């Protein structure tokens, strides 16, 4: 029993991994042509079959278009390009190769889209989830005792929408970004303890890859640049460090650019530009951020569908007393991150469970969450038992709401307060549920105007 008490955190990690793995296995999504390589993933992934299967990166041949599933758009110069940058293609590559050899061995179509490819990609998402959780455990164990770390890991792994995007939609970018950003934080901490040029180069490569997957995540550099600066004196020391080690930081910059080289070559070849904005009429409205909606709306409110993350927000001020090195970096990062995310024209991010872009930062947000747990779990036994039970209740709520989302009683984009409470206790939609939904006007949203489409008159 004593050995178990000394390993609560690792047990919590493996429990989370096994439950995600069991969910993937029980779903059998890799057998469904409409799942796994779908939605945004088609753009993320398309680079690989286009290049290695069809030998047609420009997706210009009729046989490529007929044999695969590709979302591209044609430029005025006549070239077809993918909308998404190729960062996720790098992440998928080893699993694509495994799926390709699996398709050969088991006599499936070697077209890049058959069952072995889909299964390999889902296992890739599981692997990144596992790596992210293991790295997060290492980070938490530096500061917190076993049981606090274990509870935090269970909360992040099973009590947030990270679980859904590791199991049901493990090919979306978020579980990958969660793992890479957690690794970036770990190596930031280690570099500040023992600076080296090699680790700085690695941090640059990590930051470049994170940004190539999701360009707005370039703000992760704030964590590194401001780490350890909690006063004017320490901030000046940090600036002086950059000048003293200028050659090292040039190396970091070179590392940052390295993952972007293939993207730059692709842009130049197909668009004649080094930098190319591929989102056309989609953009940010920084003069009209939907922060309140993003946090509390029943359509996609982060804290409505992932209420456990409220403990992370509550714990941010505690950092200024107990974790000064990370206090200002994380406070500034979190504020800027939410401002950017909720300034996107489609602040609800299409068909999704909760606020999926917030998942990327959960490895960072776990630290203030753990401080909140540490405060709440001190004192009398009844208080500790009650708070622990409450956390597990919220974990259960998350699992229940994910099940509701799968069955349709949480709509992927059109939820309202009335619809939410109308079918709250029901896994499937109750009669009248769909009448309570409200569809946003996507065309106006692209102009930064947020209105609801009028309902069709059933008599017409």
Secondary structure by P-SEA (a helix, b strand, c coil): caaaaacaaaaaaaaaaaaaaaaaaaaccccccccccccccccccaaaaacccccccccccaaaaaabbbbbbbccccbbbbcccaaaaaaaaaaaaaaaaaaaaaccccccccaaaaaaaaaaaaaaaaaaaaaaaaaaaacccaaaaaaaaaaaacccccccccccccccaaaaaaaaaaaaaaaaaaaaacccaaaaaaaaaaaaaaaaaccccccaaaaaaacccccaaaaaaaaaaaaaaaaaaaaaaaaaaccaaaaaaaaaacccccccccccccccccccccccccccccccccccccccaaaaaaaaaaaacccccaaaaaaaaaaaaaaaaaacccccccccccccccccccccaaaaaaaaaaaaacccaaaaaaaaaaaaaaaaaaaaaaaaaaacccccccccaaaaaaccccccccccccccccccaaaaaaacbbbbcccccccc
